[in-house]
Amino acid sequence: MRWWVGWCGLLLLGNGYAAVGQETDLDWLKTVAFAGHQTEYSGVFIYQYGNRVETSRITHLVEPDSEYERLESLDGPKREIVRHHGRVWCYLNHKMVQIDSQQGRAGFPSLLSDELSALNGNYVMKDLGLGSVAGYNVRVLLFQPQDNLRYAHKLWVHTDTGLLLKATVLDEKKQVVEQYAFTQLKVGGDFDRPSIMSGMPVGKEDIAQSKAAMNTTVAFNSGWVADAIPVGFKKLTEVQRPMRGKHAPVTQLVFSDGLSAISIFIEPVDADEDDMEGLSSRGAVNLYHKVVDKYLYTVVGEVPPRTVMQVLESIRYNGR
């Protein structure tokens, strides 16, 4: 359950271009970046890391002015995330809870950011040819990092729509760190929209709570910086937000290189956190926290452990 709460937060987290293929590859990648938002689909996918396998069902519908997406865990207790009209709900403590949607890009299958320029200088793309996933023809792409501060990414992309059907993260030894893959999938066609969207938490009370929650999140220049953010990571947002169980607002900075994201959290330390320090991981996501000068620093990212540790050790206050 604790990891599902973290997943909710991460989901709402966002050298020349070398390629084997035609000159239109960059334009085609733009199609891939937007396919997860512009394509209607419904299917079941698995998420694998270590010796664990988790199964989820996802349904995505496109409306004239918005998207609707429902993500449901098929393993264990009920877990669910719903996105609609720019708002996000996560099923926690036996009810749907509104959470902040301004934390970055979404998860699988919308893993590729539309900030394709951020990939320049950090990855070399290789076209590995054609294949098949869940009965659909795909094109296989490998994004190889040019340093050891990020992972390699192998993507299987539907040749017709550009929808991402499978994604694998590889470490420097080419070992699989984590993998997403559709096992069942329906792309396009007729969907029973009323049935799919029934039970949406969009009453007047929910909208009011949503606006109140958004008003508590403030974008600003906090004065906190990290000198060792890997080259190519662009700052997406810097906000101050309340967090459950915390007495003071937490400062959050979010960075992305187009394929991976890094978030930095800074907060005044509580009495029971004075000696906290440690590294934990779940698939490609690594988290490192440490108390420094009465502040608790936490760095979480889809990057190797050395990277989150390096970033944390470089955090400093640079004044407002």
C-alpha positions in Angstrom: 0.0 0.0 0.0 2.9 2.4 0.8 4.4 1.8 -2.7 1.0 2.5 -4.3 0.9 5.9 -2.5 4.4 6.5 -3.9 3.2 5.4 -7.4 0.4 7.9 -7.2 2.9 10.7 -6.6 5.3 9.5 -9.3 2.6 9.2 -11.9 1.8 12.8 -11.3 5.5 13.5 -11.1 6.3 14.6 -16.7 25.3 15.3 -29.2 23.3 15.2 -32.1 20.4 12.9 -32.5 21.9 9.7 -33.6 19.5 7.2 -35.2 19.5 4.2 -37.5 16.7 4.9 -39.9 15.3 7.8 -42.0 15.5 11.5 -41.4 11.8 11.5 -40.4 12.6 9.6 -37.1 12.4 12.7 -35.0 9.0 13.6 -36.4 7.8 10.0 -35.9 8.9 10.2 -32.2 6.7 13.2 -31.8 3.8 10.9 -32.8 5.0 8.4 -30.2 5.1 11.1 -27.5 1.5 12.1 -28.1 0.0 8.7 -29.0 -0.6 7.9 -25.3 -2.8 11.0 -25.1 -4.5 11.0 -28.5 -5.3 7.2 -28.9 -8.3 5.4 -27.4 -7.3 2.0 -26.0 -8.1 -0.5 -23.3 -5.9 -3.4 -22.1 -4.1 -5.3 -19.4 -0.4 -4.9 -18.8 2.2 -6.3 -16.5 4.9 -4.5 -14.6 8.0 -6.6 -13.6 10.9 -5.8 -11.4 13.1 -8.2 -9.6 11.1 -11.4 -9.0 7.8 -9.5 -8.7 5.0 -9.1 -11.3 2.1 -6.7 -10.9 -0.9 -6.7 -13.3 -3.0 -3.7 -14.1 -5.9 -2.8 -16.4 -5.9 0.6 -18.2 -8.6 2.3 -20.2 -8.0 5.6 -22.1 -10.7 7.6 -23.9 -10.3 10.9 -25.8 -12.8 13.7 -25.5 -13.0 16.9 -27.5 -11.4 19.0 -24.7 -9.9 16.4 -22.3 -8.8 12.8 -21.7 -10.2 10.1 -19.4 -8.0 7.4 -18.0 -8.7 4.7 -15.4 -5.8 2.6 -14.1 -6.8 -0.4 -11.9 -4.6 -2.9 -10.1 -5.7 -6.5 -10.7 -3.6 -7.8 -7.8 -4.5 -7.7 -4.1 -6.6 -4.9 -2.5 -8.4 -2.4 -4.6 -6.0 0.2 -6.1 -7.1 2.7 -8.7 -6.1 6.0 -10.3 -8.5 8.1 -12.4 -7.6 11.1 -14.6 -10.2 13.4 -16.0 -10.3 17.0 -17.1 -6.9 17.7 -15.7 -7.8 16.3 -12.3 -6.5 13.1 -10.7 -8.0 10.8 -8.1 -6.2 8.0 -6.3 -8.1 5.3 -4.3 -6.6 5.5 -0.8 -8.1 4.4 2.5 -11.3 3.0 0.9 -12.2 6.2 -1.0 -11.1 8.2 -4.0 -8.9 11.1 -2.9 -8.1 14.1 -5.1 -4.3 14.5 -5.5 -2.2 17.2 -7.2 -1.9 16.7 -10.9 0.9 19.2 -11.5 3.8 16.9 -10.7 5.1 15.9 -14.1 4.5 13.4 -16.8 2.3 10.3 -16.7 3.3 6.7 -16.5 3.1 3.7 -18.9 2.2 3.8 -21.8 2.8 7.6 -22.0 6.5 7.4 -20.9 8.1 9.4 -23.7 7.9 13.2 -23.0 7.0 15.6 -25.7 10.2 17.5 -24.7 12.2 15.6 -27.3 14.9 18.2 -27.4 15.9 17.2 -23.9 17.1 13.9 -25.3 19.9 15.6 -27.3 23.3 15.0 -25.9 22.1 12.3 -23.4 20.9 9.4 -25.5 21.8 7.7 -28.8 18.7 6.2 -30.4 19.0 2.9 -32.4 16.3 1.4 -34.5 16.4 -2.4 -33.8 13.8 -3.3 -36.4 10.3 -4.8 -36.2 8.6 -7.1 -33.8 5.2 -8.0 -32.2 3.6 -7.3 -28.9 0.1 -8.5 -27.8 -0.6 -9.3 -31.5 0.3 -5.9 -32.8 3.2 -5.0 -35.1 5.8 -2.8 -33.4 9.0 -1.0 -34.1 11.8 -1.6 -31.5 13.9 1.4 -30.4 16.8 1.6 -28.0 17.8 4.8 -26.2 21.4 4.3 -25.0 22.7 6.9 -22.4 26.0 8.6 -23.0 26.9 8.6 -19.3 26.4 6.2 -16.3 24.0 8.6 -14.5 20.9 7.3 -16.3 19.4 4.0 -17.5 19.0 2.7 -21.1 15.5 2.4 -22.4 14.2 -0.1 -24.9 10.7 0.7 -26.4 8.3 -1.3 -28.5 6.1 1.1 -30.4 2.9 0.2 -32.4 3.7 0.9 -36.0 0.2 2.2 -36.9 -0.6 4.6 -34.0 2.7 5.2 -32.2 1.3 3.8 -29.0 3.9 2.4 -26.6 3.2 -1.3 -26.1 6.2 -2.4 -24.1 9.1 -0.7 -22.3 12.2 -2.0 -20.6 14.7 -0.2 -18.5 18.3 -1.6 -18.6 21.3 -1.0 -16.4 24.9 -0.5 -17.5 25.3 -4.3 -17.6 22.3 -4.6 -19.9 20.3 -6.3 -17.1 16.6 -5.6 -17.0 15.8 -3.3 -14.1 12.0 -3.1 -14.8 9.6 -3.8 -17.6 6.1 -2.9 -18.7 4.3 -4.9 -21.4 0.7 -5.2 -22.6 -0.6 -8.8 -22.6 -4.1 -7.9 -23.9 -5.0 -4.8 -25.8 -7.7 -3.2 -27.9 -6.7 -0.1 -29.9 -9.5 2.1 -31.2 -13.0 0.8 -32.1 -16.2 1.1 -30.1 -16.1 1.5 -26.3 -19.0 1.6 -23.9 -18.2 5.1 -22.7 -21.1 5.5 -20.2 -20.3 2.2 -18.5 -16.5 2.9 -18.4 -17.0 6.4 -17.0 -19.6 5.5 -14.4 -18.9 6.3 -10.8 -16.6 9.3 -11.7 -16.0 11.4 -8.6 -16.9 14.7 -10.2 -19.7 16.1 -8.0 -19.8 19.8 -6.9 -18.2 18.9 -3.6 -15.3 17.1 -5.3 -14.7 20.1 -7.6 -14.6 22.5 -4.7 -12.2 20.2 -2.8 -10.1 20.0 -6.0 -9.8 23.8 -6.3 -9.0 24.1 -2.6 -6.3 21.5 -2.9 -4.8 23.2 -6.0 -4.7 26.5 -4.1 -2.5 25.1 -1.4 0.2 24.3 -4.0 2.3 27.4 -4.8 4.8 27.7 -7.6 7.8 29.9 -6.6 11.6 30.2 -6.5 12.5 28.6 -3.2 16.2 29.4 -3.4 17.1 25.7 -3.1 19.4 24.3 -5.8 21.2 21.0 -6.6 24.6 21.5 -8.4 24.9 17.8 -9.5 21.7 17.4 -11.5 22.9 15.4 -14.6 23.4 17.3 -17.8 20.2 17.4 -19.9 17.7 17.3 -17.1 15.4 20.3 -17.4 13.5 21.8 -14.4 9.7 21.2 -15.0 8.4 22.8 -11.9 9.3 24.1 -8.4 6.5 24.3 -5.9 5.7 24.3 -2.2 3.0 22.0 -1.1 1.4 20.6 2.1 2.0 16.9 2.7 0.0 14.5 4.8 1.6 14.0 8.3 4.0 17.0 7.9 3.8 20.1 10.1 5.3 22.5 7.5 5.0 22.8 3.7 7.4 20.8 1.6 9.4 22.3 -1.3 9.5 20.1 -4.4 11.6 20.5 -7.5 11.0 18.2 -10.6 13.4 17.6 -13.4 13.2 15.5 -16.6 15.5 14.6 -19.5 12.6 13.4 -21.7 12.7 9.8 -20.6 13.4 9.9 -16.8 12.4 12.2 -14.0 14.1 13.3 -10.7 12.2 14.9 -7.8 13.8 16.7 -4.9 11.8 17.2 -1.7 13.1 19.5 1.1 11.3 20.0 4.5 12.1 21.0 8.0 13.1 17.9 10.0 10.7 16.5 12.6 12.0 15.2 15.9 11.6 11.6 14.9 13.4 12.1 11.6 16.6 13.6 13.0 18.8 10.6 12.2 17.0 9.4 9.0 19.2 8.3 6.2 18.8 5.5 3.7 18.4 4.3 0.1 15.5 2.2 -1.2 14.3 1.1 -4.6 11.4 -0.3 -6.6 12.4 -1.2 -10.1 14.0 1.7 -11.8 12.8 4.2 -9.1 15.4 4.9 -6.5 14.9 7.0 -3.3 17.5 8.4 -1.1 16.9 10.6 2.0 19.1 12.2 4.5 19.0 14.8 7.3 21.3 17.8 6.7 21.4 20.9 8.9 17.8 20.3 10.4 16.3 19.7 6.9 15.2 16.4 5.5 16.3 16.0 1.9 14.7 13.3 -0.2 15.6 12.6 -3.9 13.5 10.1 -5.9 14.1 9.4 -9.5 14.0 6.9 -12.4 17.8 6.9 -12.4 20.6 4.6 -10.9 21.2 4.8 -7.1 24.5 6.7 -7.6 22.6 9.5 -9.3 20.0 10.1 -6.6 22.8 10.0 -4.0 25.0 12.4 -6.0 22.1 14.9 -6.5 21.2 14.8 -2.7 24.8 15.5 -1.7 24.8 18.6 -3.9 21.7 20.3 -2.5 22.3 23.7 -1.0 20.4 26.9 -0.2 21.3 29.7 -2.5 19.0 32.4 -1.0 15.7 33.7 -2.3 
